[in-house]
Amino acid sequence: MGKRRRVTERRNNQPLVIGGLIALVGVAGAVGGYSLMGGAAADDGKSAGSAHKPVKTGPLSASEIRTTATAFLTAWQHGDTAQAAAATDDSAAATSALTGYSKDAHITGVTLTPGAASGASVPFAVKGTVSYQGKSKPLAYATRLTVVRDPKTGRPRVRWQPSVVHPDLTDGDRLVTGEAGTPPIKALDRDGGVLTADKYPSLGTVLDGLREKYGKKAGGKAGIELRVVRKAAGKGTQKTPDKTLVTLSEGTPGTVKTTLSPALQSKAEQEVGSKDKASVVVMRPSTGEILAVANSDHGFNVAFQGSLAPGSTMKIVTSTLLFEKGLAKPDQPHPCPKYVTYGGWKFQNDNKFEIKNGTFKTSFAASCNTAFISQATKLHNGDLTDVAQQVYGLSMNSWAIGVPSFDGAVPVQSDAQMAASLIGQGAVRMNPLNMASVVSTAKTGVFHQPYLVSPSVDNRTLAKAARTMSASTQAQLREVLQYTASSGTAAKAMAGLGPDYGAKTGSAEVDGQKQPNGWFTAWKGDLAAAGVVQQGGHGGDSAGPIVAALLRAGS
């Protein structure tokens, strides 16, 4: 996508990486050495004569990092919750979490072994035993802590965050051991094969979600487990499923059949595994059945729940708007200048290209930003939102696919942000599931809500779009999408897949990233797919080969 004023999308900074070693010592030695060094364990944050000393500032020394981490880990290992919490920058939250670690999670015999420090970040291994009602199992995992300087006292403290206790914890989550509230499930693919995270690593969060929703309905019986119990969902969001960490006694699973294709799921796992931060979804346009979902990172399900600017793939929805309003036709002349200014922002195309005496079809295929921004003066602020909701079923928080998902956001915006929305920036947010649905709707002319579990299983109602696009609009969309697949920015990836095909590429700029996120969405026959590679650069080069490989595999 063209270079222009960036629309912010924040990302957290990662810890600095340098070397250093830590070794646990006995309680007396750790606390004694800590006090002599003037470290961070003092409950009142003061030392003798501190009123006459200036507050220390500047980077932490290796000694401060070492003594602070050692004091915290030693106190935690020996069950001294108060002392461990005092070494953090949020003693109340730390006290609650560490108390729950023993009382709610029933974890005992804790051994903490630190590794080499990376700057102020200290990794450590945790071993313990989970015991409940006469049953016990070992527990082992790795996590890390970060040492920071208290701005008020100048003393080093462990920065408190739930992940210090366990890497799967976020704000509001708890570790709990007991009878699982939800029975386990045995998830099946569309052919009756058993789905497991061992075989399909991307399905870990999906299987958690299936259990959360269908565990009780499927007729299983709960076992005893150590689980991450997630916080309740906020307004307009879906609760992240709880996660099982250790099973002390097996429950009796119920059976849930999904729409996943074992062949396409295996291929999707293979394709995203070749890139960092890649996600993809495959679905059937005529029905909405989800055939595969995969993420190269297996923690958060970006493919279903991600919220990313979709870049130029959003031009499919914008083109629908322009066709409906008679502001564009595939073979009619259409402007694609180097620059267009709207709302005080100057927008441009990639490498400042322009197309002289071109048509809308050539602009769409070349992903010309100004061809769309130039029409902003003829649109109302809510027009794009209306089409996204009424035709594509997006941005209404109404999808019920069978597991937690995000169905896109296309808020009403004004001025420069409205113009940016037309090219998939501004506050527009999507994920591969959304964009696979968008290209499916463009292909068929009708929105079919994607689903992973048939609605007949639980009699749930699938989301509907308020209206279908006209036959004329659909024909024009298919024409520009087919042209992009054969002769535009998607041609390289889609080579040999025609003639019943269509595609759109996208690159979404993200503040703070050197490379944009690369997007690609396409259909071939009754198969559609969409993918994103974060920081992948141009979508045709990054996400395109992933999507095209899956379309080939399914044909």
C-alpha positions in Angstrom: 0.0 0.0 0.0 1.2 3.6 -0.6 3.3 5.5 1.8 1.3 8.2 3.6 0.7 9.5 7.1 0.4 6.4 9.3 -2.6 5.5 11.3 -1.4 4.3 14.7 -1.7 0.7 16.0 0.4 0.3 19.1 2.5 -2.6 20.1 4.2 -3.3 23.4 8.0 -3.0 23.5 9.9 -6.2 24.1 12.6 -6.5 26.8 16.2 -5.7 26.0 18.5 -8.7 25.5 22.0 -8.9 27.1 23.7 -11.6 29.1 24.0 -12.4 32.8 23.7 -15.3 35.2 21.8 -15.8 38.5 22.0 -18.5 41.0 19.6 -19.1 43.9 21.1 -19.2 47.3 19.7 -19.9 50.8 17.2 -17.6 52.3 19.5 -16.0 54.8 22.3 -15.6 52.2 19.9 -14.1 49.6 18.1 -11.8 51.9 21.4 -10.8 53.7 23.2 -10.1 50.5 20.2 -8.3 49.2 20.1 -6.0 52.2 23.8 -5.3 52.0 23.5 -4.3 48.4 20.7 -1.9 49.1 18.3 -3.9 46.9 14.5 -3.8 46.5 13.2 -5.9 49.3 12.8 -3.2 51.9 9.1 -3.1 52.8 9.0 0.7 53.2 11.2 1.5 50.2 13.6 3.4 52.4 17.0 2.8 54.0 18.8 4.6 56.9 19.6 8.1 55.9 17.6 7.9 52.6 16.0 11.3 53.3 19.4 12.9 52.6 20.1 10.9 49.4 18.9 11.7 46.0 16.6 9.2 44.2 18.7 7.0 42.1 18.0 7.0 38.3 19.4 5.5 35.2 19.8 2.0 33.9 19.8 -0.9 36.4 23.2 -2.5 37.1 23.7 -6.2 36.7 24.1 -6.4 40.5 20.7 -4.8 41.1 19.0 -7.1 38.6 20.7 -10.1 40.2 19.9 -9.3 43.8 16.3 -8.2 43.2 15.5 -11.3 41.2 17.2 -13.6 43.7 15.4 -12.0 46.6 12.0 -12.4 44.9 12.5 -16.0 43.8 14.0 -17.1 47.1 11.1 -15.7 49.1 8.6 -17.3 46.7 10.3 -20.6 46.8 10.3 -20.7 50.6 6.6 -19.6 50.9 7.3 -16.1 52.2 4.6 -14.4 50.2 4.9 -11.1 52.0 8.7 -10.9 51.4 8.3 -11.9 47.7 5.5 -9.4 47.2 7.6 -6.6 48.8 10.2 -7.1 46.1 7.6 -6.2 43.4 6.2 -2.9 42.2 2.6 -4.0 43.1 2.7 -5.8 46.4 -1.1 -6.1 46.6 -1.5 -7.9 43.2 1.6 -10.0 43.9 0.3 -11.1 47.3 -3.1 -12.1 45.8 -1.5 -14.1 42.9 1.1 -15.9 45.1 -1.4 -16.7 47.8 -3.8 -18.2 45.1 -0.9 -20.2 43.7 -0.9 -22.3 46.9 -4.5 -22.0 48.1 -6.4 -22.1 44.9 -4.0 -23.9 42.5 -2.8 -26.3 45.3 0.8 -26.2 44.1 3.4 -27.2 46.6 7.1 -28.1 46.7 8.0 -25.2 44.5 11.5 -25.0 43.1 12.6 -22.0 41.1 15.7 -22.1 39.0 16.8 -18.9 37.2 18.6 -18.8 33.9 20.8 -16.3 32.2 19.4 -12.7 32.3 18.7 -10.8 29.1 19.1 -7.3 30.2 16.5 -6.7 32.9 14.6 -9.8 32.0 15.3 -13.0 33.9 13.9 -16.4 32.8 13.4 -19.1 35.3 12.2 -22.6 35.5 9.4 -23.7 37.8 8.9 -27.2 39.2 6.3 -28.2 41.8 3.5 -30.7 42.6 -0.2 -30.2 42.0 -2.2 -32.1 44.7 -6.0 -32.3 45.2 -8.2 -34.8 47.0 -5.5 -37.5 47.3 -4.4 -37.1 43.6 -1.1 -35.4 42.6 1.0 -34.8 39.5 4.2 -33.0 38.8 4.2 -29.5 37.3 7.0 -27.9 35.2 7.1 -24.9 33.1 9.3 -21.8 32.2 8.5 -18.2 32.6 10.3 -14.9 33.3 10.4 -11.7 35.3 11.6 -8.2 34.6 13.3 -5.9 37.0 12.6 -2.1 36.8 13.6 0.9 38.8 10.9 2.4 41.1 10.6 6.0 40.0 9.7 7.2 43.5 12.4 5.5 45.5 15.0 4.7 42.8 15.1 1.1 44.1 14.9 -1.9 41.8 11.7 -3.9 41.9 10.2 -6.9 40.0 7.7 -5.5 37.6 4.5 -7.3 38.6 2.5 -8.9 35.8 0.5 -12.2 36.0 2.8 -13.9 33.6 5.5 -13.9 36.3 3.5 -16.7 38.0 2.6 -18.5 34.8 3.2 -17.5 31.2 -0.4 -18.2 30.2 -1.8 -15.8 32.8 -3.1 -12.3 31.8 -4.8 -9.6 33.9 -7.8 -11.1 35.7 -6.9 -14.8 35.1 -6.5 -17.3 38.0 -4.9 -20.7 38.5 -7.4 -23.1 40.0 -7.2 -26.8 40.7 -10.4 -28.8 41.2 -13.2 -30.4 39.4 -13.3 -28.8 36.0 -16.5 -26.9 35.4 -16.6 -28.1 31.9 -16.3 -31.7 30.8 -13.7 -32.6 28.2 -14.6 -33.1 24.6 -13.4 -35.3 21.8 -13.3 -33.1 18.7 -13.7 -34.7 15.3 -12.9 -33.5 11.8 -15.5 -33.7 9.0 -14.4 -37.2 8.2 -14.6 -38.5 11.8 -10.9 -38.3 12.7 -9.9 -37.1 16.1 -8.4 -33.6 16.3 -5.6 -33.1 18.8 -3.2 -30.2 19.4 -0.3 -32.7 19.1 -1.3 -33.4 15.5 -2.5 -29.9 14.7 -0.7 -27.4 16.9 -2.8 -24.5 15.7 -5.9 -26.0 17.1 -5.0 -25.7 20.8 -7.0 -22.6 21.4 -9.8 -23.9 19.1 -10.1 -27.1 21.1 -10.2 -25.1 24.3 -13.0 -23.0 22.8 -15.0 -26.1 21.7 -14.7 -27.5 25.2 -15.9 -24.3 26.8 -19.0 -24.1 24.6 -19.9 -27.8 24.0 -18.4 -29.7 27.0 -21.6 -29.9 28.9 -23.9 -30.2 25.9 -21.9 -33.1 24.5 -22.6 -35.3 27.5 -19.2 -35.6 29.0 -18.2 -35.8 32.7 -15.7 -33.4 34.2 -12.3 -34.5 35.6 -9.9 -32.9 38.1 -7.6 -30.4 36.6 -5.2 -27.5 37.1 -6.7 -24.8 34.8 -6.2 -21.2 33.8 -9.6 -19.7 34.6 -10.0 -16.7 32.3 -11.5 -13.4 33.3 -15.1 -12.7 32.3 -15.6 -11.1 28.9 -16.1 -7.4 28.6 -19.0 -5.8 26.8 -19.0 -6.6 23.1 -16.3 -9.3 23.4 -16.2 -13.1 23.8 -14.6 -14.7 26.8 -11.3 -16.4 26.0 -11.6 -20.1 26.9 -10.1 -21.6 30.0 -7.0 -23.7 29.5 -6.1 -27.0 31.1 -2.5 -27.2 32.3 -2.4 -30.5 34.3 -5.0 -33.3 34.4 -5.1 -35.1 37.7 -8.0 -37.4 36.8 -9.5 -37.8 33.4 -13.1 -37.0 32.8 -15.4 -38.6 30.3 -15.3 -36.7 27.0 -18.3 -35.9 24.9 -18.0 -35.8 21.1 -18.2 -32.7 18.9 -17.9 -32.9 15.1 -16.4 -30.0 13.3 -16.3 -28.9 9.6 -12.5 -29.0 9.4 -10.9 -30.9 6.6 -8.0 -33.1 7.8 -6.1 -32.7 4.5 -6.5 -28.9 4.4 -5.8 -28.5 8.1 -2.5 -30.4 7.7 -1.6 -28.3 4.7 -2.4 -25.1 6.5 -0.2 -26.1 9.5 2.6 -26.8 7.1 2.2 -23.5 5.2 2.1 -21.1 8.2 5.0 -23.0 9.8 7.3 -21.7 7.1 6.8 -18.1 8.2 6.8 -16.0 11.3 3.5 -14.5 12.5 1.4 -16.1 9.7 -2.3 -16.9 10.0 -4.8 -18.4 7.5 -8.4 -19.6 7.2 -10.0 -21.7 4.5 -13.7 -21.9 4.0 -16.4 -23.0 1.6 -18.2 -19.9 0.1 -21.4 -21.7 -0.8 -22.1 -22.8 2.8 -19.8 -20.9 5.2 -18.1 -24.1 6.5 -14.6 -23.5 7.9 -12.2 -26.1 6.4 -8.9 -25.1 8.0 -7.5 -22.6 10.5 -3.8 -22.2 11.3 -1.4 -19.8 13.0 2.4 -20.0 13.2 2.2 -18.7 16.7 0.0 -21.0 18.8 -0.8 -18.8 21.7 -3.4 -16.3 20.5 -5.7 -17.3 17.6 -5.1 -14.4 15.3 -6.9 -16.2 12.4 -10.2 -16.1 14.3 -9.8 -13.4 17.0 -7.1 -11.0 15.5 -7.9 -7.3 15.1 -5.6 -5.9 12.4 -5.9 -3.3 9.7 -6.6 -5.3 6.5 -5.1 -2.8 4.1 -6.1 -3.0 0.5 -8.0 -6.3 0.8 -10.7 -3.9 2.3 -11.0 -2.4 -1.2 -13.4 -5.4 -2.0 -15.9 -3.9 0.4 -15.2 -0.3 -0.8 -15.6 -1.3 -4.4 -19.0 -2.8 -3.5 -19.9 0.7 -2.2 -18.6 2.5 -5.3 -20.4 0.1 -7.7 -23.7 0.4 -5.8 -23.4 4.2 -5.9 -22.4 4.3 -9.6 -19.1 5.9 -8.7 -17.1 3.3 -10.6 -17.4 0.7 -13.3 -14.7 -1.8 -14.2 -14.0 -0.6 -17.7 -14.8 3.1 -17.3 -12.0 5.7 -16.9 -11.1 6.3 -13.3 -8.5 8.6 -11.7 -5.3 7.1 -10.2 -3.1 10.2 -9.5 0.1 10.1 -7.4 -1.5 12.0 -4.6 -4.9 12.9 -3.2 -5.5 15.1 -0.2 -8.5 14.6 2.0 -9.3 15.8 5.6 -5.9 17.4 5.8 -3.9 14.2 5.0 -2.0 13.7 1.8 -2.4 10.1 0.6 -0.2 8.5 -2.1 0.4 5.2 -3.8 3.1 2.7 -3.3 6.3 4.2 -4.7 4.2 7.2 -5.8 3.0 5.5 -8.9 0.1 6.8 -11.0 -2.0 5.4 -13.8 -2.8 7.8 -16.6 -5.9 7.3 -18.7 -6.6 4.1 -16.8 -9.9 2.3 -15.8 -11.2 1.3 -12.4 -10.3 -2.3 -13.1 -6.6 -1.4 -13.8 -6.5 0.7 -10.6 -8.1 -2.1 -8.5 -5.7 -4.7 -9.9 -2.7 -2.4 -9.3 -4.0 -1.6 -5.8 -4.1 2.2 -6.4 -5.0 3.9 -3.2 -5.8 7.3 -4.7 -8.5 5.7 -6.9 -10.5 5.1 -3.8 -9.5 8.2 -1.7 -10.5 10.4 -4.6 -14.1 9.3 -4.1 -14.3 10.3 -0.5 -15.8 13.7 -1.3 -18.8 11.9 -2.8 -19.5 9.6 0.2 -21.1 10.0 3.6 -19.2 9.1 6.7 -21.4 6.0 7.4 -21.5 4.6 3.9 -18.7 2.1 4.3 -20.0 0.9 7.6 -23.5 0.4 6.1 -22.2 -1.8 3.3 -19.9 -3.8 5.6 -22.8 -4.6 7.9 -25.7 -4.9 5.5 -24.0 -6.8 2.7 -21.0 -8.5 4.3 -22.4 -9.2 7.8 -19.4 -7.6 9.4 -18.9 -5.4 12.5 -22.1 -6.3 14.4 -20.6 -8.7 17.0 -23.2 -11.3 15.8 -21.2 -14.2 14.4 -21.6 -17.6 16.2 -19.0 -19.9 14.6 -18.8 -22.3 17.5 -15.7 -20.9 19.2 -14.7 -17.3 20.2 -14.2 -15.1 17.2 -14.1 -11.4 16.2 -16.3 -10.4 13.3 -14.5 -7.3 12.3 -14.9 -3.6 13.0 -15.8 -0.9 10.5 -16.8 2.1 12.6 -18.2 5.3 11.3 -15.4 7.8 10.9 -14.9 11.3 9.5 -12.4 13.4 7.6 -9.0 11.8 7.0 -9.9 8.7 9.0 -12.9 8.0 6.8 -10.8 8.3 3.8 -8.2 5.9 5.3 -11.0 3.4 6.0 -11.7 3.1 2.3 -8.2 1.5 1.9 -8.4 -0.7 5.0 -6.6 1.6 7.4 -8.0 4.1 9.9 -9.9 2.2 12.6 -11.0 -0.7 10.3 -10.0 -4.0 11.9 -10.2 -7.6 10.5 -8.7 -11.0 10.7 -8.2 -13.9 8.1 -11.6 -15.3 9.0 -13.3 -12.0 8.2 -11.5 -11.6 4.9 -12.1 -15.2 3.8 -15.8 -14.4 4.4 -15.5 -11.1 2.4 -14.1 -12.8 -0.7 -16.6 -15.6 -0.3 -19.5 -13.1 -0.3 -18.0 -11.3 -3.3 -17.8 -14.7 -5.1 -21.4 -15.8 -4.4 -23.1 -12.5 -3.9 -24.6 -13.8 -0.6 -23.2 -13.6 3.0 -22.9 -17.1 4.6 -21.7 -16.7 8.1 -18.6 -18.9 8.6 -19.0 -21.7 11.1 -16.8 -24.4 12.6 -19.6 -26.5 14.2 -22.9 -27.0 12.5 -25.7 -24.9 14.0 -27.8 -28.1 14.2 -25.6 -29.3 17.1 -26.9 -26.7 19.5 -29.7 -25.0 17.5 -27.9 -21.7 17.5 -28.8 -19.0 14.9 -26.2 -18.0 12.4 -25.8 -14.3 11.6 -27.6 -12.9 8.5 -26.8 -10.0 6.3 -29.6 -7.4 5.9 -29.5 -7.7 2.1 -27.7 -9.2 -0.8 -25.7 -7.3 -3.4 -27.3 -6.8 -6.7 -26.5 -9.1 -9.7 -24.8 -6.1 -11.4 -22.6 -5.3 -8.4 -21.6 -9.0 -8.0 -20.7 -9.3 -11.7 -18.5 -6.2 -11.4 -16.8 -7.4 -8.3 -16.0 -10.8 -9.8 -14.6 -9.0 -12.9 -12.1 -6.9 -11.0 -11.1 -9.7 -8.7 -10.6 -12.1 -11.6 -8.5 -9.5 -13.4 -6.4 -8.9 -10.3 -5.8 -12.7 -10.1 -4.8 -13.0 -13.8 -3.1 -9.7 -14.5 -2.7 -7.7 -11.2 -0.8 -7.8 -8.0 -2.1 -11.3 -7.2 -1.1 -12.8 -10.6 2.2 -14.4 -9.5 0.6 -16.3 -6.5 -2.5 -17.3 -8.4 -0.8 -18.5 -11.6 -2.4 -21.7 -13.0 -5.5 -21.5 -10.7 -8.0 -20.0 -13.2 -10.3 -19.4 -14.7 -12.9 -19.6 -11.9 -10.9 -17.5 -9.5 -10.4 -14.1 -8.0 -8.0 -12.4 -5.5 -7.0 -9.2 -3.8 -3.7 -8.3 -2.2 -3.1 -5.9 0.7 -0.4 -4.3 2.7 -1.3 -2.6 6.0 1.0 -0.1 7.6 1.4 -0.4 11.4 3.0 2.3 13.5 6.5 1.2 14.7 6.9 -1.6 12.1 9.6 -1.4 9.5 7.5 -3.7 7.2 3.7 -3.6 6.7 1.5 -6.6 7.4 0.9 -8.6 4.2 -2.6 -9.7 3.3 -4.0 -11.9 0.6 -7.6 -13.2 0.0 -8.8 -15.3 -2.9 -11.2 -17.9 -4.1 -11.0 -20.8 -6.6 -14.2 -22.7 -7.4 -16.1 -23.3 -4.1 -13.0 -22.7 -2.0 -11.9 -19.4 -0.4 -9.0 -18.5 1.8 -7.4 -15.5 3.4 -4.1 -15.0 5.2 -2.0 -12.4 6.9 1.8 -12.4 7.6 2.5 -9.7 10.2 5.5 -7.6 9.1 5.5 -9.6 5.9 5.7 -6.8 3.5 3.6 -6.9 0.2 0.8 -9.4 0.5 1.3 -10.9 -2.9 4.8 -12.1 -1.8 4.1 -13.0 1.8 0.6 -14.2 2.4 -0.1 -14.9 -1.3 1.9 -18.2 -1.6 0.2 -19.5 1.6 -3.3 -18.9 0.3 -2.6 -20.1 -3.2 -1.0 -23.4 -1.9 -4.2 -24.1 0.1 -6.4 -23.4 -2.9 -4.3 -25.8 -5.0 -4.4 -28.4 -2.3 -8.2 -28.2 -2.1 -9.0 -28.3 -5.8 
